[in-house]
Amino acid sequence: MRNWKCVFLLLLHLAFFLATEALKFHRTQRTERISGSAGDVLEDDPVGRLKVFVYELPSKYNKKILQKDPRCLSHMFAAEIYMHRFLLSSPVRTLNPEEADWFYTPVYTTCDLTPNGLPLPFKSPRMMRSAIQLIASNWPYWNRTEGADHFFIVPHDFAACFHYQEEKAIGRGILPLLQRSTLVQTFGQRNHVCLKDGSITIPPYAPPQKMQSHFIPPDIPRSIFVYFRGLFYDVGNDPEGGYYARGARAAVWENFKDNPLFDISTEHPTTYYEDMQRAIFCLCPLGWAPWSPRLVEAVIFGCIPSIIADDIVLPFADAIPWEEIGVFVDEKDVPNLDTILTSIPPEEILRKQRLLANPSMKQAMLFPQPAQPGDAFHQILNGLARKLPHGGSVYLKPGEKILNWTAGPVGDLKPW
């Protein structure tokens, strides 16, 4: 049986220490610069380092889809829309495709929502194939590389595998026509068929203005030790349990629902953002996919992200020192989560909080309107710029073909 008295004394000691140090911190407004190459990369400016040509597609691939359902502007997959808007007015855009380093095809593949606001990925492969067929037929640039100098935004749960259930996503694999392209995606997991080499992993969209409107005074102490709001089970899609989140969320609930150190619930209060700013650790467990907007929210609100998702590939990992700002807990170790978190020295907690207070860190996780230096838009461009110049293998020899246009499930080959 756990000794709750000892735990309470430990928490009281930790809370007093952190509150005292936090008061000093907020009086001096100290942040800690990210050291080494990560800090330099985070502050890179992509302007002047690459040129992007944006294909002008018929509006049925983007604008008309958005007009049909404006909810797409605010869901976690909205990066595909905002990246399109950003590029149209970005100084890296070129109207001359002959001088372009990269080509971008604006297709809104996640903007087909259920009444509950969840994206249906079933039409996405046909939609993407249709767009690629269009650019291949009307411009010469796809055919000279078969897409190797093209990038696509694919913010689905499992990116260009186009399914929200992992088993089925693995069975589908990445859409064959995208095998040579650079994929910009929220999904990231090592040694997974839905993440190919050279992809750029990005944060999911979280509404910047909405979050900023919920900031609380920085001197309010963090009196919540561990915070989480969300599902622990998905009875509708996983009635037998164990498949959703690979059982990790269920383990959090079963082990810590009565633990006073853990403020966890399925209820989503109106004070959700404020509560995160009062918490020391915010749980970021996998769900159907390893990523979620909680990762963005935790960084923005200075709550140490406690990441429970084995083999996750995190956004902009070459620019953001996730190992220094977060805590990583193996899924099998969830039953020991309380011991793991309470054993972290207060000095280490404070250093993580100072790093999280760095404005550059927060900016890199957001897609603001209008765009701002160092934001997620610019981090994506930095990632593309670092891939230049293209190697000789990008360009095909006359008559050479690599991609198989008839590969994939039969349903994907039907016209869109």
Salt bridges, closest charged atoms under 4 A:
GLU21 OE2 - LYS24 NZ 3.22
GLU32 OE2 - ARG351 NE 2.82
GLU32 OE1 - ARG354 NE 3.31
ASP40 OD1 - ARG33 NH2 3.32
GLU43 OE1 - ARG33 NH2 3.54
ASP44 OD2 - ARG386 NH1 3.74
ASP69 OD2 - ARG71 NH2 2.78
GLU99 OE1 - LYS51 NZ 3.57
ASP149 OD2 - ARG144 NH2 3.84
ASP149 OD1 - HIS150 ND1 2.89
GLU166 OE2 - HIS192 NE2 2.87
GLU166 OE1 - ARG246 NH1 3.66
GLU254 OE1 - LYS257 NZ 3.85
ASP263 OD1 - ARG229 NH2 2.73
GLU274 OE2 - HIS214 ND1 2.79
ASP275 OD1 - ARG278 NH1 3.43
ASP311 OD1 - ARG190 NH2 3.60
ASP318 OD2 - ARG386 NH2 2.70
GLU324 OE1 - ARG351 NH1 3.01
GLU331 OE2 - ARG246 NH2 2.68
ASP333 OD1 - LYS332 NZ 3.22
ASP338 OD2 - ARG2 NE 2.81
GLU348 OE2 - LYS352 NZ 3.87
ASP375 OD1 - HIS378 ND1 2.69
ASP412 OD2 - ARG172 NH2 2.40
